[in-house]
Amino acid sequence: MLFRSLIPLFDEAVYESIGIDHKQMLMELAGVFAKYEIPMGFVAKLLEITPYSEEYLTGLHSIQFLIDDSTSMALLLESEGIARFEETKRRLKQMIEILAHIPTPPIVISFLNRQDEVRLERGKRSPEEFLKEVYQKIDSCFFHEPEGSTPAKKGIADVLKEGSIERRALYLFFDGMPSGRVPEIKVIKRLLQNRGDPSGTPITFLPCSDDPEDVNWMLDMGKDIPCCTTIFDYEKEK
């Protein structure tokens, strides 16, 4: 089954130590995969840089989502008919629904143009209980309309600096070119290439635009930088 490719089944004791029923959780996770029709291509690409295994997750301090909340995120996606910001919220909820069924470290959600952040810890709650809180907090922080520039370099640098001692998986929801255009992209590329522990800070770009000119720079990042990839939504990865 597909979910077995994402999670080489953890020892039952790992689940029990945090109060999770091992078999029930895996059955529920399989249901989540079927619900969203998550394809093998998406899973394989994710596993290229983020090996979701017991050993990896127990050594990870956090999973961080950095969200582009620039003015252009209010533009409509032609393929979906909804705003880029709204589509980002939908995809974020889906990803955290998957994580709710896995023994994961704290999840942090932050934005390019805001200082506030959301920190989510499941503890021993059921996925349903945890996701109720998750969805409320996500809806609340996405209530603010996107506004501002795209300081991508600063946002990435701040997260990597904060995590210089910690191991964290970083997911970047961006919709286009950084404010500094090509020169800033070159700085971001050097920053990611020279980060101290690539395997400890795997990076995934999640483009929020259906315009190739907006996302080509993110695709290039995934080609040349260690432990870095670019993933579109589930349908595009089929």
C-alpha positions as a Python dict, from the first residue, in 0.01 Angstrom:
ca = {
    (1, 'M'): (0, 0, 0),
    (2, 'L'): (110, 355, -73),
    (3, 'F'): (140, 475, 287),
    (4, 'R'): (397, 202, 356),
    (5, 'S'): (629, 377, 111),
    (6, 'L'): (607, 697, 313),
    (7, 'I'): (655, 538, 653),
    (8, 'P'): (861, 224, 694),
    (9, 'L'): (637, 97, 976),
    (10, 'F'): (765, 221, 1308),
    (11, 'D'): (801, -18, 1592),
    (12, 'E'): (474, -45, 1778),
    (13, 'A'): (648, 75, 2094),
    (14, 'V'): (717, 414, 1934),
    (15, 'Y'): (344, 475, 1895),
    (16, 'E'): (254, 333, 2234),
    (17, 'S'): (511, 554, 2408),
    (18, 'I'): (309, 859, 2303),
    (19, 'G'): (-30, 697, 2355),
    (20, 'I'): (-112, 614, 1993),
    (21, 'D'): (-274, 290, 1879),
    (22, 'H'): (-29, 158, 1621),
    (23, 'K'): (-262, -41, 1393),
    (24, 'Q'): (-550, 203, 1408),
    (25, 'M'): (-323, 495, 1321),
    (26, 'L'): (-180, 322, 1016),
    (27, 'M'): (-529, 232, 896),
    (28, 'E'): (-637, 594, 938),
    (29, 'L'): (-327, 714, 754),
    (30, 'A'): (-407, 484, 465),
    (31, 'G'): (-751, 645, 458),
    (32, 'V'): (-598, 993, 436),
    (33, 'F'): (-385, 885, 140),
    (34, 'A'): (-688, 739, -35),
    (35, 'K'): (-896, 1049, 45),
    (36, 'Y'): (-655, 1280, -136),
    (37, 'E'): (-546, 1022, -395),
    (38, 'I'): (-184, 1093, -310),
    (39, 'P'): (24, 943, -594),
    (40, 'M'): (347, 747, -574),
    (41, 'G'): (532, 1023, -762),
    (42, 'F'): (459, 1271, -486),
    (43, 'V'): (572, 1029, -216),
    (44, 'A'): (889, 930, -398),
    (45, 'K'): (988, 1293, -448),
    (46, 'L'): (922, 1373, -82),
    (47, 'L'): (1134, 1078, 30),
    (48, 'E'): (1428, 1201, -178),
    (49, 'I'): (1510, 1455, 91),
    (50, 'T'): (1292, 1376, 393),
    (51, 'P'): (1326, 1015, 507),
    (52, 'Y'): (1025, 980, 735),
    (53, 'S'): (1157, 703, 954),
    (54, 'E'): (1164, 650, 1328),
    (55, 'E'): (1534, 737, 1350),
    (56, 'Y'): (1492, 1055, 1146),
    (57, 'L'): (1184, 1186, 1322),
    (58, 'T'): (1314, 1125, 1671),
    (59, 'G'): (1620, 1339, 1586),
    (60, 'L'): (1417, 1623, 1433),
    (61, 'H'): (1342, 1928, 1648),
    (62, 'S'): (1065, 2075, 1435),
    (63, 'I'): (886, 2080, 1103),
    (64, 'Q'): (851, 2438, 978),
    (65, 'F'): (624, 2583, 712),
    (66, 'L'): (725, 2928, 582),
    (67, 'I'): (436, 3096, 399),
    (68, 'D'): (460, 3371, 138),
    (69, 'D'): (198, 3630, 236),
    (70, 'S'): (295, 3892, -22),
    (71, 'T'): (32, 4092, -211),
    (72, 'S'): (55, 3866, -518),
    (73, 'M'): (-76, 3573, -312),
    (74, 'A'): (-422, 3732, -349),
    (75, 'L'): (-413, 3665, -725),
    (76, 'L'): (-630, 3387, -863),
    (77, 'L'): (-495, 3054, -978),
    (78, 'E'): (-639, 3011, -1326),
    (79, 'S'): (-641, 2632, -1293),
    (80, 'E'): (-828, 2635, -960),
    (81, 'G'): (-1034, 2954, -967),
    (82, 'I'): (-932, 3049, -613),
    (83, 'A'): (-668, 3280, -467),
    (84, 'R'): (-314, 3151, -426),
    (85, 'F'): (-332, 3224, -54),
    (86, 'E'): (-651, 3019, -16),
    (87, 'E'): (-500, 2730, -211),
    (88, 'T'): (-194, 2743, 13),
    (89, 'K'): (-419, 2715, 319),
    (90, 'R'): (-590, 2410, 167),
    (91, 'R'): (-262, 2235, 89),
    (92, 'L'): (-117, 2320, 430),
    (93, 'K'): (-416, 2162, 603),
    (94, 'Q'): (-379, 1848, 392),
    (95, 'M'): (-10, 1812, 474),
    (96, 'I'): (-68, 1856, 845),
    (97, 'E'): (-353, 1604, 832),
    (98, 'I'): (-96, 1349, 715),
    (99, 'L'): (152, 1454, 983),
    (100, 'A'): (-119, 1420, 1249),
    (101, 'H'): (-101, 1042, 1196),
    (102, 'I'): (277, 1022, 1237),
    (103, 'P'): (487, 1063, 1554),
    (104, 'T'): (626, 1405, 1463),
    (105, 'P'): (808, 1689, 1643),
    (106, 'P'): (642, 2031, 1690),
    (107, 'I'): (507, 2197, 1375),
    (108, 'V'): (577, 2568, 1325),
    (109, 'I'): (395, 2795, 1078),
    (110, 'S'): (540, 3139, 1000),
    (111, 'F'): (500, 3408, 735),
    (112, 'L'): (736, 3625, 530),
    (113, 'N'): (577, 3957, 628),
    (114, 'R'): (471, 3891, 987),
    (115, 'Q'): (653, 3836, 1313),
    (116, 'D'): (395, 3607, 1469),
    (117, 'E'): (407, 3232, 1425),
    (118, 'V'): (191, 2933, 1512),
    (119, 'R'): (339, 2640, 1703),
    (120, 'L'): (149, 2310, 1708),
    (121, 'E'): (223, 2012, 1930),
    (122, 'R'): (3, 1707, 1926),
    (123, 'G'): (109, 1538, 2247),
    (124, 'K'): (-113, 1239, 2321),
    (125, 'R'): (-425, 1376, 2153),
    (126, 'S'): (-601, 1183, 1880),
    (127, 'P'): (-559, 1312, 1523),
    (128, 'E'): (-918, 1441, 1535),
    (129, 'E'): (-858, 1641, 1853),
    (130, 'F'): (-527, 1775, 1727),
    (131, 'L'): (-663, 1871, 1384),
    (132, 'K'): (-953, 2061, 1539),
    (133, 'E'): (-701, 2295, 1700),
    (134, 'V'): (-483, 2299, 1387),
    (135, 'Y'): (-764, 2404, 1154),
    (136, 'Q'): (-884, 2676, 1390),
    (137, 'K'): (-536, 2826, 1417),
    (138, 'I'): (-469, 2801, 1045),
    (139, 'D'): (-803, 2966, 961),
    (140, 'S'): (-722, 3241, 1209),
    (141, 'C'): (-376, 3323, 1074),
    (142, 'F'): (-496, 3304, 711),
    (143, 'F'): (-781, 3545, 793),
    (144, 'H'): (-538, 3835, 739),
    (145, 'E'): (-522, 3930, 372),
    (146, 'P'): (-179, 3884, 208),
    (147, 'E'): (3, 4215, 182),
    (148, 'G'): (362, 4320, 128),
    (149, 'S'): (669, 4221, -69),
    (150, 'T'): (842, 3882, -104),
    (151, 'P'): (1151, 3897, 123),
    (152, 'A'): (1235, 3534, 50),
    (153, 'K'): (1606, 3557, 130),
    (154, 'K'): (1547, 3716, 470),
    (155, 'G'): (1273, 3466, 557),
    (156, 'I'): (1488, 3165, 469),
    (157, 'A'): (1798, 3310, 636),
    (158, 'D'): (1608, 3380, 958),
    (159, 'V'): (1478, 3023, 977),
    (160, 'L'): (1816, 2868, 902),
    (161, 'K'): (1986, 3093, 1155),
    (162, 'E'): (1731, 3000, 1420),
    (163, 'G'): (1779, 2636, 1336),
    (164, 'S'): (2158, 2642, 1313),
    (165, 'I'): (2181, 2404, 1609),
    (166, 'E'): (1849, 2230, 1557),
    (167, 'R'): (1752, 1977, 1293),
    (168, 'R'): (1436, 2091, 1116),
    (169, 'A'): (1251, 2012, 796),
    (170, 'L'): (1158, 2331, 610),
    (171, 'Y'): (867, 2363, 366),
    (172, 'L'): (845, 2686, 163),
    (173, 'F'): (511, 2796, 12),
    (174, 'F'): (614, 3070, -236),
    (175, 'D'): (421, 3204, -535),
    (176, 'G'): (685, 3382, -738),
    (177, 'M'): (1013, 3563, -770),
    (178, 'P'): (1169, 3723, -461),
    (179, 'S'): (1149, 4099, -438),
    (180, 'G'): (1518, 4126, -530),
    (181, 'R'): (1462, 3919, -846),
    (182, 'V'): (1764, 3740, -997),
    (183, 'P'): (2032, 3887, -766),
    (184, 'E'): (1833, 3775, -460),
    (185, 'I'): (1780, 3429, -611),
    (186, 'K'): (2157, 3394, -647),
    (187, 'V'): (2203, 3485, -280),
    (188, 'I'): (1936, 3232, -176),
    (189, 'K'): (2106, 2963, -381),
    (190, 'R'): (2443, 3026, -213),
    (191, 'L'): (2274, 3034, 126),
    (192, 'L'): (2114, 2693, 70),
    (193, 'Q'): (2421, 2539, -89),
    (194, 'N'): (2640, 2647, 202),
    (195, 'R'): (2411, 2558, 492),
    (196, 'G'): (2599, 2350, 746),
    (197, 'D'): (2393, 2031, 767),
    (198, 'P'): (2182, 1972, 453),
    (199, 'S'): (2050, 1634, 570),
    (200, 'G'): (1950, 1793, 900),
    (201, 'T'): (1769, 2080, 728),
    (202, 'P'): (1593, 1929, 424),
    (203, 'I'): (1413, 2195, 220),
    (204, 'T'): (1105, 2156, 2),
    (205, 'F'): (975, 2435, -222),
    (206, 'L'): (598, 2420, -273),
    (207, 'P'): (508, 2662, -557),
    (208, 'C'): (174, 2844, -521),
    (209, 'S'): (144, 2968, -880),
    (210, 'D'): (47, 2809, -1210),
    (211, 'D'): (259, 3058, -1406),
    (212, 'P'): (589, 2891, -1517),
    (213, 'E'): (771, 3226, -1504),
    (214, 'D'): (690, 3247, -1132),
    (215, 'V'): (815, 2903, -1036),
    (216, 'N'): (1111, 2821, -1262),
    (217, 'W'): (1361, 2957, -1009),
    (218, 'M'): (1227, 2713, -747),
    (219, 'L'): (1261, 2423, -988),
    (220, 'D'): (1624, 2521, -1045),
    (221, 'M'): (1688, 2520, -669),
    (222, 'G'): (1572, 2160, -651),
    (223, 'K'): (1820, 2055, -919),
    (224, 'D'): (2146, 2192, -781),
    (225, 'I'): (2118, 2201, -401),
    (226, 'P'): (2168, 1904, -168),
    (227, 'C'): (1862, 1785, 25),
    (228, 'C'): (1637, 2027, -159),
    (229, 'T'): (1347, 1960, -394),
    (230, 'T'): (1043, 2127, -551),
    (231, 'I'): (698, 1969, -533),
    (232, 'F'): (372, 2087, -686),
    (233, 'D'): (32, 1967, -566),
    (234, 'Y'): (-68, 1601, -569),
    (235, 'E'): (-237, 1613, -909),
    (236, 'K'): (70, 1756, -1082),
    (237, 'E'): (293, 1487, -927),
    (238, 'K'): (89, 1197, -1068),
}
